[in-house]
């Protein structure tokens, strides 16, 4: 992926954070974007960002990430990759050794396309956000838009196990 496209994704994520902070109507519409029954309420916003509404593999990653941004209480993007954020969300329960965390990771690793993955991620992202983990929505959006099951999921699994070890060593 080109640096320009990567920069564009980071810029879009930053703009969504800024606008959610200052525009309650915008944030309210985006909060509903991750639900298939109410997603259409955010379509005008998606269209403004040039997101193709008729291409699920493009629309759903934006829907899940934009909705998570709107639901979060943060003002800017985080730094953790998805796997690391999932492991850290379960630190109180043993991190990578938590049965619940492992079950969620296994369910994610069973996904073979981005449409399925987005539906599985919806509650998991809510959990990560509720536990104040500073996930990088830029990295997540990039991973979803350019989803390669083998590479993306392997990197998330690696981040899950390695980040837990680093946290244990730091303690």
C-alpha positions, 0 to 999 in steps of 0.5 A, a space after each residue: 500500500 502506498 504511503 499516500 493511501 496510508 496517510 489518507 486513512 490516518 487523516 480520515 480517522 483523525 477527521 472523524 475523531 475531531 468531528 465526533 468531538 464537535 458534532 453530536 448529530 454526526 457522532 449519533 449517526 455513526 454510533 448506529 453504523 455498526 448495526 445492520 438494521 440502522 447502518 443506513 443512517 450513516 450512509 450520507 456520511 459514508 458518501 461524503 467520505 467517498 465510501 462506496 455504499 454498494 460494496 460491502 467489503 469497503 463499506 463495512 470496515 468503515 462502518 465498524 471503525 467509524 462507529 467504534 470511534 463515535 462510541 469511544 470516549 477518546 479524542 484521538 487515535 491510539 497506538 495498539 494493534 488489534 491483537 495487543 488491544 484484545 490481550 490487554 483488555 483481558 489483563 485482569 483475567 490473565 491476558 493471553 491466558 484468559 479463556 475468554 480472550 482465547 475464545 474471542 481470538 479463536 473466533 476471529 481467526 476462524 473468519 475467512 472474509 472481511 464481511 464475516 470479520 466485521 460482524 464478529 468484531 462489533 461486540 469485541 471492539 465495544 469490549 476493548 473500548 469499554 476497558 479503555 485500551 488505546 487501539 489504533 483505529 487507523 491500523 484496524 481500518 487499514 487491516 480491514 480494507 486490505 484484508 488478507 486472511 493469512 497475513 492479517 490474522 497471523 499478525 493479530 495473533 502474534 500481537 496478541 501473544 507477544 504483547 501479553 509477554 511484554 506486559 508480563 515482563 514489564 511488571 
